[in-house]
Amino acid sequence: MISGEYLVLAGATALAIPVRYGQGLRVKSRKAGSGPKVSWTSRVCGKKFLQIAFLGQELEISRLQFYGQYKQAEPEKPARFIRRVLMAAREVNPLFLSEEKSWEVEAEVEFDLEWGLGSSSSLISNIAYWSDVNPFILAFMVSKGSGYDIACARSRNAILYTFIGQGKQPLVKETAFSPPFSDRLYFVYSGRKQNTDEEIKHFRPGTIPGKSISEISEISRKMAKATNLESFMDLMKRHEYITAEITGGIPAMDSDFRGFKGAVKQLGAWGGDFLLAASVASREEVLDYFRQCGKGPVFGFNEMMIKNE
């Protein structure tokens, strides 16, 4: 999400882009036997991460195995989430997983899970596609978010996204967001991953002034059409100050990045995941600055955004 974090939940229009790093799902069915109803394997960047065996129609978790570097404070939490999505999909479509068959499922994540690039939303989208249910209905059943990342999961273009409310179909409009200064935009990993559902627990959409919602929506639309880097950076800064006023947070330029030659905007849940940086400085200067700040990796805009081929 380029703009609209937090306030999208209050009805503000957000600007968002699909990223090139995604998640695939391969499913094979076979005749039912004495084994699990669903045998699930997740891989991250080609390396085995998680294996789960779900038994019977209730998809009871009978076997759970983690591999590699991703330590889990609550080992069963990812398995419970996958089960929750599968059961919710079957609630919407009772025919899903109802046949006398077993399924072998392989999920392949193309990015480091710590980056927070929507591993849950792309998984929900893939399970919705498999189960033939509306992905927004499924997302709103298992998550408290706005669902913008669900829209991005199936789009190849930037979108202007307006959340209508839980259980309601959002407004999604594709937009040609291809700024001529894209080589001056960077995505910077903050080094901290945020749990979106946990962060938005303390946000109260009903208390947000209508003026702030309208202004953020206008910023989103102006960002999508921006042709001038200086104007775009002004929009980034204004967005930061509006969001800070609403959430009680501190704008990035007033905290960790006072000396940056340009603008820095927090993305998603403030304090974690990625930052958006814009600068007239050279790429080498920008990379060196964030390296010295202990932030990274740093991706150019064109390295992160999906190619529209």
RODRENSE-393161 format. One record per residue (C-alpha): residue in one letter; chain; x, y, z. Coordinates in pm, 1 decimal. Layout:
BEGIN
{bator: a selo: A x: X y: Y z: Z} .
...
This chain:
BEGIN
{bator: m selo: A x: 0.0 y: 0.0 z: 0.0} .
{bator: i selo: A x: 155.4 y: 328.1 z: -115.8} .
{bator: s selo: A x: -99.5 y: 550.9 z: 57.4} .
{bator: g selo: A x: -401.4 y: 510.9 z: 282.3} .
{bator: e selo: A x: -263.6 y: 299.4 z: 567.1} .
{bator: y selo: A x: -495.9 y: 296.0 z: 868.9} .
{bator: l selo: A x: -741.9 y: 543.5 z: 716.3} .
{bator: v selo: A x: -840.0 y: 295.6 z: 444.8} .
{bator: l selo: A x: -1035.3 y: 121.3 z: 721.4} .
{bator: a selo: A x: -1235.6 y: 442.3 z: 767.8} .
{bator: g selo: A x: -1325.1 y: 462.1 z: 398.2} .
{bator: a selo: A x: -1030.0 y: 656.0 z: 257.2} .
{bator: t selo: A x: -920.9 y: 558.5 z: -93.1} .
{bator: a selo: A x: -579.5 y: 390.3 z: -93.3} .
{bator: l selo: A x: -321.4 y: 360.0 z: -369.0} .
{bator: a selo: A x: -165.0 y: 14.6 z: -383.3} .
{bator: i selo: A x: 55.0 y: -182.6 z: -618.5} .
{bator: p selo: A x: 98.6 y: -557.2 z: -672.8} .
{bator: v selo: A x: 458.6 y: -665.5 z: -615.2} .
{bator: r selo: A x: 648.2 y: -915.6 z: -825.6} .
{bator: y selo: A x: 716.9 y: -1142.6 z: -528.8} .
{bator: g selo: A x: 421.2 y: -1372.9 z: -482.8} .
{bator: q selo: A x: 297.7 y: -1710.2 z: -367.0} .
{bator: g selo: A x: 186.9 y: -2008.3 z: -569.8} .
{bator: l selo: A x: -33.0 y: -2304.2 z: -478.3} .
{bator: r selo: A x: -19.2 y: -2648.3 z: -641.8} .
{bator: v selo: A x: -291.1 y: -2898.6 z: -561.2} .
{bator: k selo: A x: -312.1 y: -3268.8 z: -650.1} .
{bator: s selo: A x: -601.9 y: -3496.9 z: -562.0} .
{bator: r selo: A x: -594.8 y: -3872.3 z: -519.6} .
{bator: k selo: A x: -824.8 y: -4148.1 z: -404.5} .
{bator: a selo: A x: -892.7 y: -4137.3 z: -33.9} .
{bator: g selo: A x: -685.9 y: -4376.6 z: 172.2} .
{bator: s selo: A x: -585.6 y: -4414.3 z: 534.6} .
{bator: g selo: A x: -365.7 y: -4102.1 z: 524.5} .
{bator: p selo: A x: -443.1 y: -3731.9 z: 583.7} .
{bator: k selo: A x: -733.1 y: -3554.8 z: 417.0} .
{bator: v selo: A x: -492.0 y: -3274.5 z: 326.2} .
{bator: s selo: A x: -112.8 y: -3305.1 z: 322.2} .
{bator: w selo: A x: 24.6 y: -2950.6 z: 319.8} .
{bator: t selo: A x: 381.1 y: -2840.3 z: 244.0} .
{bator: s selo: A x: 498.3 y: -2477.2 z: 243.2} .
{bator: r selo: A x: 827.6 y: -2366.4 z: 91.8} .
{bator: v selo: A x: 998.2 y: -2028.6 z: 119.2} .
{bator: c selo: A x: 1234.4 y: -1934.2 z: -164.2} .
{bator: g selo: A x: 1260.4 y: -2300.4 z: -261.5} .
{bator: k selo: A x: 1337.8 y: -2429.6 z: 88.8} .
{bator: k selo: A x: 1096.7 y: -2641.9 z: 287.6} .
{bator: f selo: A x: 942.2 y: -2437.4 z: 568.9} .
{bator: l selo: A x: 638.5 y: -2621.8 z: 701.8} .
{bator: q selo: A x: 457.8 y: -2953.9 z: 671.1} .
{bator: i selo: A x: 111.3 y: -3022.1 z: 808.5} .
{bator: a selo: A x: -120.3 y: -3321.6 z: 801.5} .
{bator: f selo: A x: -492.2 y: -3241.9 z: 831.6} .
{bator: l selo: A x: -713.7 y: -3539.8 z: 917.1} .
{bator: g selo: A x: -1080.2 y: -3603.0 z: 843.7} .
{bator: q selo: A x: -1360.1 y: -3364.4 z: 751.4} .
{bator: e selo: A x: -1275.9 y: -3141.6 z: 1048.6} .
{bator: l selo: A x: -915.3 y: -3110.7 z: 924.6} .
{bator: e selo: A x: -769.8 y: -3194.2 z: 1262.3} .
{bator: i selo: A x: -400.7 y: -3102.5 z: 1283.8} .
{bator: s selo: A x: -226.0 y: -3433.9 z: 1341.7} .
{bator: r selo: A x: 131.3 y: -3363.7 z: 1235.4} .
{bator: l selo: A x: 325.1 y: -3038.3 z: 1227.8} .
{bator: q selo: A x: 689.4 y: -2994.0 z: 1131.8} .
{bator: f selo: A x: 894.6 y: -2674.8 z: 1084.5} .
{bator: y selo: A x: 1218.3 y: -2650.9 z: 890.9} .
{bator: g selo: A x: 1490.3 y: -2390.1 z: 845.9} .
{bator: q selo: A x: 1532.4 y: -2043.4 z: 992.0} .
{bator: y selo: A x: 1176.3 y: -1938.9 z: 1072.6} .
{bator: k selo: A x: 1140.9 y: -2005.5 z: 1443.9} .
{bator: q selo: A x: 788.1 y: -1996.3 z: 1576.6} .
{bator: a selo: A x: 697.6 y: -1871.1 z: 1922.7} .
{bator: e selo: A x: 361.8 y: -2044.2 z: 1868.2} .
{bator: p selo: A x: 440.3 y: -2343.6 z: 1642.8} .
{bator: e selo: A x: 74.5 y: -2427.9 z: 1577.3} .
{bator: k selo: A x: -28.7 y: -2071.6 z: 1483.9} .
{bator: p selo: A x: 44.9 y: -2097.9 z: 1105.8} .
{bator: a selo: A x: -123.5 y: -2439.0 z: 1092.9} .
{bator: r selo: A x: -429.5 y: -2309.0 z: 1275.3} .
{bator: f selo: A x: -450.9 y: -2017.1 z: 1032.8} .
{bator: i selo: A x: -435.4 y: -2243.7 z: 726.6} .
{bator: r selo: A x: -700.2 y: -2470.4 z: 880.6} .
{bator: r selo: A x: -917.3 y: -2167.1 z: 956.1} .
{bator: v selo: A x: -901.4 y: -2049.3 z: 593.9} .
{bator: l selo: A x: -976.5 y: -2397.7 z: 458.8} .
{bator: m selo: A x: -1274.0 y: -2440.4 z: 694.0} .
{bator: a selo: A x: -1405.3 y: -2091.6 z: 609.8} .
{bator: a selo: A x: -1381.8 y: -2171.8 z: 237.7} .
{bator: r selo: A x: -1583.0 y: -2487.8 z: 295.3} .
{bator: e selo: A x: -1839.8 y: -2289.2 z: 492.7} .
{bator: v selo: A x: -1894.1 y: -2068.9 z: 186.5} .
{bator: n selo: A x: -1874.9 y: -2359.4 z: -60.1} .
{bator: p selo: A x: -1989.9 y: -2682.5 z: 110.8} .
{bator: l selo: A x: -1867.3 y: -2885.7 z: -188.2} .
{bator: f selo: A x: -1507.7 y: -2786.0 z: -119.4} .
{bator: l selo: A x: -1307.6 y: -3081.5 z: 22.2} .
{bator: s selo: A x: -1631.7 y: -3281.4 z: 45.2} .
{bator: e selo: A x: -1534.1 y: -3554.8 z: -200.6} .
{bator: e selo: A x: -1393.7 y: -3888.1 z: -90.7} .
{bator: k selo: A x: -1045.7 y: -3783.5 z: -189.9} .
{bator: s selo: A x: -719.7 y: -3672.3 z: -36.6} .
{bator: w selo: A x: -523.6 y: -3365.7 z: -143.8} .
{bator: e selo: A x: -154.9 y: -3290.0 z: -162.4} .
{bator: v selo: A x: -93.9 y: -2915.8 z: -145.8} .
{bator: e selo: A x: 231.7 y: -2728.7 z: -202.7} .
{bator: a selo: A x: 254.3 y: -2356.0 z: -126.3} .
{bator: e selo: A x: 559.5 y: -2173.1 z: -262.1} .
{bator: v selo: A x: 643.4 y: -1828.4 z: -119.4} .
{bator: e selo: A x: 889.7 y: -1628.0 z: -330.0} .
{bator: f selo: A x: 1004.1 y: -1384.0 z: -60.2} .
{bator: d selo: A x: 1141.3 y: -1375.6 z: 293.2} .
{bator: l selo: A x: 844.2 y: -1409.0 z: 530.7} .
{bator: e selo: A x: 986.0 y: -1134.1 z: 749.8} .
{bator: w selo: A x: 927.3 y: -880.5 z: 473.4} .
{bator: g selo: A x: 553.0 y: -878.3 z: 528.1} .
{bator: l selo: A x: 461.5 y: -863.8 z: 159.1} .
{bator: g selo: A x: 123.6 y: -1026.1 z: 203.4} .
{bator: s selo: A x: 198.2 y: -1394.6 z: 259.3} .
{bator: s selo: A x: -138.4 y: -1436.7 z: 434.7} .
{bator: s selo: A x: -340.0 y: -1244.7 z: 176.0} .
{bator: s selo: A x: -186.4 y: -1425.0 z: -122.0} .
{bator: l selo: A x: -254.7 y: -1754.8 z: 55.1} .
{bator: i selo: A x: -618.1 y: -1655.7 z: 112.3} .
{bator: s selo: A x: -647.8 y: -1553.2 z: -252.0} .
{bator: n selo: A x: -504.7 y: -1885.2 z: -370.9} .
{bator: i selo: A x: -731.2 y: -2091.7 z: -145.8} .
{bator: a selo: A x: -1030.3 y: -1884.7 z: -266.2} .
{bator: y selo: A x: -933.1 y: -1962.9 z: -625.4} .
{bator: w selo: A x: -897.9 y: -2334.7 z: -542.6} .
{bator: s selo: A x: -1226.4 y: -2351.4 z: -353.0} .
{bator: d selo: A x: -1417.8 y: -2134.5 z: -604.3} .
{bator: v selo: A x: -1528.5 y: -1871.2 z: -351.2} .
{bator: n selo: A x: -1515.5 y: -1492.7 z: -354.2} .
{bator: p selo: A x: -1171.6 y: -1398.0 z: -215.0} .
{bator: f selo: A x: -1305.1 y: -1090.9 z: -32.4} .
{bator: i selo: A x: -1573.6 y: -1293.1 z: 144.2} .
{bator: l selo: A x: -1307.3 y: -1540.9 z: 251.0} .
{bator: a selo: A x: -1066.0 y: -1266.9 z: 361.3} .
{bator: f selo: A x: -1325.6 y: -1087.4 z: 571.1} .
{bator: m selo: A x: -1414.9 y: -1415.8 z: 741.5} .
{bator: v selo: A x: -1059.7 y: -1475.2 z: 864.8} .
{bator: s selo: A x: -903.4 y: -1128.0 z: 884.9} .
{bator: k selo: A x: -982.8 y: -781.6 z: 1020.5} .
{bator: g selo: A x: -793.5 y: -596.3 z: 747.3} .
{bator: s selo: A x: -927.6 y: -383.5 z: 463.2} .
{bator: g selo: A x: -873.7 y: -651.6 z: 197.3} .
{bator: y selo: A x: -666.7 y: -425.2 z: -29.7} .
{bator: d selo: A x: -395.8 y: -690.5 z: -48.9} .
{bator: i selo: A x: -654.3 y: -941.6 z: -171.4} .
{bator: a selo: A x: -728.8 y: -705.9 z: -460.5} .
{bator: c selo: A x: -356.3 y: -672.1 z: -531.9} .
{bator: a selo: A x: -308.1 y: -1049.5 z: -529.5} .
{bator: r selo: A x: -510.1 y: -1083.6 z: -851.1} .
{bator: s selo: A x: -411.2 y: -759.1 z: -1021.8} .
{bator: r selo: A x: -125.4 y: -679.6 z: -1255.5} .
{bator: n selo: A x: -173.2 y: -303.0 z: -1227.7} .
{bator: a selo: A x: -179.3 y: -46.6 z: -949.3} .
{bator: i selo: A x: -520.4 y: 3.6 z: -792.3} .
{bator: l selo: A x: -720.9 y: 270.9 z: -615.0} .
{bator: y selo: A x: -897.0 y: 79.4 z: -339.6} .
{bator: t selo: A x: -1192.9 y: 186.8 z: -126.6} .
{bator: f selo: A x: -1303.7 y: -30.6 z: 164.3} .
{bator: i selo: A x: -1681.2 y: -25.2 z: 211.5} .
{bator: g selo: A x: -1691.3 y: -238.6 z: 525.7} .
{bator: q selo: A x: -1650.3 y: -595.8 z: 646.7} .
{bator: g selo: A x: -1852.7 y: -834.4 z: 435.8} .
{bator: k selo: A x: -1913.4 y: -583.6 z: 157.6} .
{bator: q selo: A x: -1757.9 y: -582.7 z: -188.2} .
{bator: p selo: A x: -1492.4 y: -306.9 z: -200.9} .
{bator: l selo: A x: -1446.9 y: -58.1 z: -483.1} .
{bator: v selo: A x: -1139.5 y: -145.0 z: -689.5} .
{bator: k selo: A x: -1023.6 y: 70.1 z: -979.6} .
{bator: e selo: A x: -710.0 y: -9.1 z: -1179.0} .
{bator: t selo: A x: -486.9 y: 288.9 z: -1243.6} .
{bator: a selo: A x: -176.1 y: 347.3 z: -1453.7} .
{bator: f selo: A x: 74.3 y: 428.6 z: -1178.1} .
{bator: s selo: A x: 401.5 y: 455.2 z: -1366.7} .
{bator: p selo: A x: 573.1 y: 772.4 z: -1245.8} .
{bator: p selo: A x: 845.2 y: 913.3 z: -1473.9} .
{bator: f selo: A x: 1063.0 y: 945.5 z: -1163.4} .
{bator: s selo: A x: 1029.3 y: 577.9 z: -1067.1} .
{bator: d selo: A x: 1408.2 y: 544.5 z: -1062.2} .
{bator: r selo: A x: 1403.6 y: 787.8 z: -768.0} .
{bator: l selo: A x: 1169.7 y: 574.3 z: -556.9} .
{bator: y selo: A x: 1286.6 y: 300.9 z: -320.4} .
{bator: f selo: A x: 1132.6 y: 42.9 z: -90.7} .
{bator: v selo: A x: 1334.4 y: -1.6 z: 228.3} .
{bator: y selo: A x: 1284.5 y: -291.8 z: 468.1} .
{bator: s selo: A x: 1270.4 y: -155.8 z: 821.2} .
{bator: g selo: A x: 1399.3 y: -473.6 z: 983.9} .
{bator: r selo: A x: 1076.4 y: -529.5 z: 1176.6} .
{bator: k selo: A x: 769.4 y: -725.1 z: 1067.6} .
{bator: q selo: A x: 432.1 y: -608.8 z: 1195.9} .
{bator: n selo: A x: 118.1 y: -817.2 z: 1254.9} .
{bator: t selo: A x: -149.9 y: -612.7 z: 1078.6} .
{bator: d selo: A x: -445.1 y: -763.1 z: 1268.0} .
{bator: e selo: A x: -276.0 y: -685.7 z: 1599.8} .
{bator: e selo: A x: -186.1 y: -329.5 z: 1499.5} .
{bator: i selo: A x: -534.0 y: -232.0 z: 1383.5} .
{bator: k selo: A x: -698.4 y: -353.0 z: 1706.5} .
{bator: h selo: A x: -628.1 y: -12.1 z: 1856.7} .
{bator: f selo: A x: -746.0 y: 186.3 z: 1553.9} .
{bator: r selo: A x: -1100.3 y: 327.3 z: 1574.0} .
{bator: p selo: A x: -1226.5 y: 405.0 z: 1219.5} .
{bator: g selo: A x: -1547.6 y: 562.7 z: 1348.2} .
{bator: t selo: A x: -1356.7 y: 841.7 z: 1523.1} .
{bator: i selo: A x: -1171.2 y: 968.2 z: 1213.1} .
{bator: p selo: A x: -1273.7 y: 1316.7 z: 1090.1} .
{bator: g selo: A x: -1428.2 y: 1320.5 z: 745.7} .
{bator: k selo: A x: -1184.4 y: 1593.0 z: 640.3} .
{bator: s selo: A x: -886.0 y: 1360.9 z: 703.7} .
{bator: i selo: A x: -1049.6 y: 1078.1 z: 508.4} .
{bator: s selo: A x: -1116.5 y: 1308.7 z: 213.2} .
{bator: e selo: A x: -764.7 y: 1450.2 z: 219.3} .
{bator: i selo: A x: -598.5 y: 1107.7 z: 223.8} .
{bator: s selo: A x: -822.6 y: 998.6 z: -65.3} .
{bator: e selo: A x: -718.5 y: 1306.1 z: -262.7} .
{bator: i selo: A x: -350.7 y: 1238.5 z: -185.1} .
{bator: s selo: A x: -392.8 y: 883.5 z: -318.9} .
{bator: r selo: A x: -544.1 y: 1008.5 z: -643.8} .
{bator: k selo: A x: -276.5 y: 1275.2 z: -685.0} .
{bator: m selo: A x: 1.9 y: 1025.3 z: -616.2} .
{bator: a selo: A x: -132.5 y: 796.9 z: -887.4} .
{bator: k selo: A x: -112.4 y: 1078.7 z: -1144.9} .
{bator: a selo: A x: 202.1 y: 1253.3 z: -1021.0} .
{bator: t selo: A x: 456.2 y: 1351.6 z: -1286.3} .
{bator: n selo: A x: 688.5 y: 1559.1 z: -1067.5} .
{bator: l selo: A x: 916.0 y: 1414.3 z: -797.2} .
{bator: e selo: A x: 904.7 y: 1723.4 z: -575.1} .
{bator: s selo: A x: 524.1 y: 1722.7 z: -575.5} .
{bator: f selo: A x: 519.4 y: 1351.2 z: -499.4} .
{bator: m selo: A x: 752.9 y: 1402.4 z: -201.8} .
{bator: d selo: A x: 528.4 y: 1680.9 z: -71.9} .
{bator: l selo: A x: 233.3 y: 1438.9 z: -88.5} .
{bator: m selo: A x: 435.4 y: 1176.2 z: 101.2} .
{bator: k selo: A x: 515.1 y: 1424.1 z: 378.7} .
{bator: r selo: A x: 158.2 y: 1552.1 z: 405.5} .
{bator: h selo: A x: 30.7 y: 1195.0 z: 425.5} .
{bator: e selo: A x: 274.6 y: 1122.4 z: 710.5} .
{bator: y selo: A x: 158.5 y: 1418.4 z: 915.4} .
{bator: i selo: A x: -210.9 y: 1341.0 z: 870.7} .
{bator: t selo: A x: -158.4 y: 977.7 z: 971.6} .
{bator: a selo: A x: 59.2 y: 1078.9 z: 1268.4} .
{bator: e selo: A x: -211.7 y: 1314.1 z: 1391.8} .
{bator: i selo: A x: -470.3 y: 1035.7 z: 1373.4} .
{bator: t selo: A x: -261.0 y: 752.4 z: 1522.1} .
{bator: g selo: A x: -37.9 y: 942.5 z: 1761.4} .
{bator: g selo: A x: 268.0 y: 811.0 z: 1578.2} .
{bator: i selo: A x: 580.0 y: 999.1 z: 1470.1} .
{bator: p selo: A x: 645.0 y: 1073.9 z: 1101.9} .
{bator: a selo: A x: 951.2 y: 892.6 z: 968.9} .
{bator: m selo: A x: 1122.5 y: 1220.2 z: 873.4} .
{bator: d selo: A x: 1089.0 y: 1341.3 z: 1232.6} .
{bator: s selo: A x: 1239.3 y: 1032.1 z: 1390.3} .
{bator: d selo: A x: 1494.6 y: 798.3 z: 1232.9} .
{bator: f selo: A x: 1550.7 y: 977.7 z: 901.7} .
{bator: r selo: A x: 1597.6 y: 1347.0 z: 978.3} .
{bator: g selo: A x: 1908.0 y: 1373.7 z: 762.7} .
{bator: f selo: A x: 1770.0 y: 1204.6 z: 452.8} .
{bator: k selo: A x: 1786.1 y: 1406.0 z: 129.6} .
{bator: g selo: A x: 1430.6 y: 1353.4 z: 17.5} .
{bator: a selo: A x: 1118.1 y: 1207.5 z: 176.9} .
{bator: v selo: A x: 1050.7 y: 888.7 z: 370.8} .
{bator: k selo: A x: 701.0 y: 750.3 z: 427.1} .
{bator: q selo: A x: 600.4 y: 455.9 z: 641.3} .
{bator: l selo: A x: 391.8 y: 187.6 z: 473.9} .
{bator: g selo: A x: 135.1 y: -46.9 z: 621.7} .
{bator: a selo: A x: 132.3 y: -75.4 z: 1000.5} .
{bator: w selo: A x: 370.2 y: 195.4 z: 1121.7} .
{bator: g selo: A x: 693.4 y: 83.3 z: 1283.1} .
{bator: g selo: A x: 750.1 y: -225.7 z: 1070.1} .
{bator: d selo: A x: 774.8 y: -381.9 z: 728.5} .
{bator: f selo: A x: 865.3 y: -143.2 z: 444.9} .
{bator: l selo: A x: 927.7 y: 228.6 z: 402.7} .
{bator: l selo: A x: 888.3 y: 428.4 z: 81.9} .
{bator: a selo: A x: 1178.4 y: 663.9 z: 12.7} .
{bator: a selo: A x: 1207.4 y: 927.9 z: -260.1} .
{bator: s selo: A x: 1521.3 y: 1126.1 z: -331.4} .
{bator: v selo: A x: 1705.0 y: 1333.2 z: -589.2} .
{bator: a selo: A x: 2029.7 y: 1182.6 z: -458.3} .
{bator: s selo: A x: 2206.4 y: 908.8 z: -653.6} .
{bator: r selo: A x: 2116.2 y: 545.6 z: -599.3} .
{bator: e selo: A x: 2456.7 y: 486.9 z: -439.3} .
{bator: e selo: A x: 2396.6 y: 769.5 z: -189.9} .
{bator: v selo: A x: 2051.5 y: 636.6 z: -102.2} .
{bator: l selo: A x: 2176.1 y: 280.4 z: -51.3} .
{bator: d selo: A x: 2467.6 y: 401.3 z: 158.3} .
{bator: y selo: A x: 2239.1 y: 618.1 z: 374.4} .
{bator: f selo: A x: 2004.9 y: 331.3 z: 464.6} .
{bator: r selo: A x: 2297.8 y: 94.1 z: 508.3} .
{bator: q selo: A x: 2439.7 y: 328.6 z: 769.0} .
{bator: c selo: A x: 2096.0 y: 344.1 z: 934.1} .
{bator: g selo: A x: 2096.4 y: -35.1 z: 957.9} .
{bator: k selo: A x: 1796.4 y: -67.3 z: 724.8} .
{bator: g selo: A x: 1758.1 y: -296.1 z: 429.0} .
{bator: p selo: A x: 1742.6 y: -462.7 z: 189.9} .
{bator: v selo: A x: 1657.4 y: -168.3 z: -35.6} .
{bator: f selo: A x: 1469.9 y: -222.5 z: -363.3} .
{bator: g selo: A x: 1421.9 y: 22.1 z: -647.0} .
{bator: f selo: A x: 1058.0 y: 84.1 z: -740.7} .
{bator: n selo: A x: 1098.1 y: -107.7 z: -1065.1} .
{bator: e selo: A x: 1260.3 y: -399.2 z: -882.5} .
{bator: m selo: A x: 959.0 y: -439.4 z: -655.5} .
{bator: m selo: A x: 657.0 y: -363.7 z: -874.4} .
{bator: i selo: A x: 520.9 y: -645.4 z: -1087.0} .
{bator: k selo: A x: 599.7 y: -631.5 z: -1457.0} .
{bator: n selo: A x: 290.2 y: -575.8 z: -1668.5} .
{bator: e selo: A x: 381.3 y: -797.2 z: -1962.3} .
